[in-house]
Structures are given as structure tokens and as C-alpha cells.
């Protein structure tokens, strides 16, 4: 039987945020491995660490660690070797793990050669609906069994629970998404690749069969086939009619008011997309800019069975487009298709988040 690789979830409590001058006051380590896809804890390590100076009142309030508790604790030099031995050469897991690695390094324990997974980074990729990404809020949101915050061992155990939930998210990703991940990893080095390896090996073989035998397999439900022409199919008049006083958007939104600037912008965006042109638009508040570029982009996408990428300057706008505007645009497309005006390919959209 192949030996399962083990991991170390780690967390530190410190006297402050600056690794150059602040000190470690508590270490929490959890050794665990994956068994049948679940995180199983094998061992724990926890110790308080006596700093050179006193802990501030603010840190006492945050962590519950008092100067009295630290008075008889070992100094870092006395426990650094056993910390290093407990960690060994295992893969590291942490939430905002660079913070912990920075403090370890400033205390003489350089773990930068270890493979390190950050549950914060993974959560931003896999849990886009989370209200916040700090450890406590994520664990509450995902019901990951986290009870106590700002104590090192409890935080490390909470990180194990969060990591387990995130692995389940990876395992349950749609096949289309898994194929995109496989394509992305084909010629790239990515530290999270190993986490996707088991789901990929299980799920992608079927999808690769679809692509290898297009003549024998109906993939219409999984992939939009490209239009068999170089000509861009686009109805400029249809875009403009969507925004008129008695148009589809007016029928879907009771508070809708026709705005000439919005129609003008939508028309310009449609022409630019159709001609693969560059367009710069300056529009004031209240014009309705989002719909003015999303509607022509969506009609172009479904009519030509292609993709359109929209990049935003802020995450707030990204979420607004995804949660509010795009569902409305999808309804617009459905209405137009019911009238037989823009093909039958459904509008599909996805959210890509990065740091």
C-alpha cells in the first residue's frame, strides 16, 4: 500500500505584525494526512513561547495570552529544534501562510523550501460566495467546525477543517471546469496542481474522450460549437431596440427609463465588437454603462458561439455584474431567443477572481 503523504497545518500568535521586530508567543502545529479524501489528524504540537519583552494589552485582548501565562514559558531557542523536527519536510498548510513563514524565518527557521498551500488563496478561488475570507468567518460560513480564534493550536485545527472543505470543493467541480484546469496545467508549473491531480485523473478521462471522438459523441450540452464561418453575425438594430422605451429591458424592469446615452454607447460597443475594433468611452453616472456593454457582448457571444471577457477595475463591480446585471442580461437573451431573434445558444457566464 502506498504511504499517504502527511501535511502540517501551522499557526502562530505573535506580539505584533512586524516580523522584523515582533516575537512569536505561541506555536500551534497539526500533523494530518488524507485518508479516503478526508483530512485525518495524526498528531498535535502546541507551546507558548516567552518573548523578550511584555505583551501589549491589545495582544492580550486579541489572543487571551497574558504576560502571566508567558512568565514560565520556554524561550524560542529552547523549542525551535523540536518545532523543526515536528514539521520535518512535510507540505505546509496555513491561512495567510506567508505571515507565519515570515516569522519563522526571522526566528531562524527558514521553511521557504517547503511546498506551502495557503487556504486563503484557495478559498478566494473556490468559495467566491463567501462574505469574508478570514479564517473564522470562512469556517463559520462553510461549517468547518472552528470554535476558538486567535489561539495557535485552535487556528491550526480550524485550518485543517477548512482545507478539508476546500478539497471537497475541488472534487465536486464541474467537468467543464476540470477540463479547463487540465488545459491550464498542461504546460505550466503551479504549486496547487497536486491538489487537483486526483479529481483530474478521475474526471477528465471522460471529457477527453468527448473531445477525441467528436463525430461519435454529442457534446452540444457540454460545449458551444464555434460558428462555421469567419463572418461575425451581429444585429446592430436589435441591440438598439433592446433599450427603447417599449423594449425588452423596459418590460423586465418596471423602473427602467430609456436613456439616449445608453443606447448610443451600446450601439458603439456593438460596432466595435463586430469589427474587432478598439473603443474608449467616457460616460457619466446614470448612463447605464454596465448594460450598455453587457447586452451587445452577450448577443455577440450567443449568436457566434464565442466567448467575451469583461475585466473590471474593482471586485465590487465584478460582483455587481455577476450577481445583478448578468442575470438580467440572460433574461434579455432568453426573451430575444423566444422571438427567434438571436439563435438558440444559452448565455452562460462565469466569474474569475485573482489577486
QUITA-V589296 format. One record per residue. PSI is psi in radians with two decimals (none if undefined). Layout:
PSI
PSI
This chain:
2.35
2.30
2.29
2.36
2.51
2.76
2.82
2.03
2.31
2.67
2.56
2.59
2.45
2.95
-0.10
-2.93
-0.15
1.89
-0.33
-0.43
-0.33
2.94
2.73
2.32
-0.16
2.46
2.31
2.16
2.43
2.12
2.25
2.88
2.91
2.15
2.01
0.68
0.02
2.60
2.07
2.07
2.29
-0.59
2.79
2.65
2.29
2.41
2.51
2.73
2.21
2.10
2.95
-0.61
-3.04
2.68
2.38
2.82
-0.68
-0.76
-0.65
-0.74
-0.68
-0.80
-0.42
0.08
2.06
2.85
-0.56
-0.70
-0.51
-0.15
-0.71
0.22
2.70
2.65
2.89
-0.74
-0.46
-0.36
-0.05
-0.65
-0.75
-0.53
-0.82
-0.72
-0.65
-0.68
-0.75
-2.43
0.41
2.75
2.40
2.50
2.30
2.83
2.04
0.95
-0.43
-0.52
-0.88
-0.75
-0.63
-0.72
-0.69
-0.78
-0.74
-0.32
0.22
0.07
1.72
1.94
0.29
-0.27
-0.21
2.57
2.26
2.21
2.35
2.01
-0.40
-0.87
-0.77
-0.70
-0.67
-0.42
-0.65
-0.30
1.15
-0.33
0.04
2.45
-0.41
2.86
0.25
2.81
-0.84
-0.81
-0.70
-0.79
-0.69
-0.79
-0.65
0.05
0.89
0.16
0.52
2.26
-0.70
2.31
2.66
0.51
2.38
-0.83
-0.75
-0.70
-0.67
-0.72
-0.69
-0.62
-0.65
-0.81
-0.75
-0.76
-0.69
-0.76
-0.69
-0.63
-0.66
-0.67
-0.75
-0.77
-0.55
0.23
2.56
2.70
-0.67
-0.74
-0.72
-0.64
-0.71
-0.69
-0.75
-0.73
-0.70
-0.70
-0.20
-0.71
0.52
2.71
2.15
2.27
-0.40
0.05
-0.70
-0.55
-0.49
-0.09
-0.78
-0.87
-0.65
-0.81
-0.51
-0.66
-0.52
-0.42
-0.67
-0.74
-0.64
-0.57
-0.71
-0.81
-0.47
-0.39
1.12
-0.43
-0.40
-0.17
2.33
1.91
0.29
-0.49
-0.33
-0.57
2.48
2.08
2.39
2.56
2.43
0.91
2.65
-0.20
2.33
2.10
2.10
2.36
1.72
-0.68
-0.61
-0.67
-0.85
-0.68
-0.42
-0.53
-0.02
3.01
-0.72
0.45
-3.04
-0.74
-0.68
-0.60
-0.49
-0.49
1.97
-0.47
0.16
2.40
2.25
2.36
2.15
-0.62
-0.64
-0.76
-0.72
-0.72
-0.76
-0.69
-0.75
-0.71
-0.74
-0.77
-0.72
-0.75
-0.72
-0.62
0.13
0.77
3.00
2.32
2.28
2.21
2.29
2.05
2.43
3.09
2.42
-0.05
-0.53
0.83
-0.69
-0.88
-0.51
-0.46
-0.43
-0.69
-0.92
-0.60
-0.74
-0.75
-0.68
-0.75
-0.85
-0.58
-0.59
0.05
0.96
3.14
2.57
2.30
2.27
2.09
2.34
2.75
-0.46
2.67
-0.56
-0.81
-0.65
-0.82
-0.64
-0.77
-0.75
-0.75
-0.49
-0.96
-0.78
-0.66
-0.64
-0.76
-0.65
-0.66
-0.65
-0.81
-0.75
-0.75
-0.76
-0.68
-0.58
-0.48
-0.06
0.48
-0.30
0.87
-2.88
0.14
2.14
2.64
2.12
2.47
2.69
2.77
2.23
2.13
2.50
-3.14
none
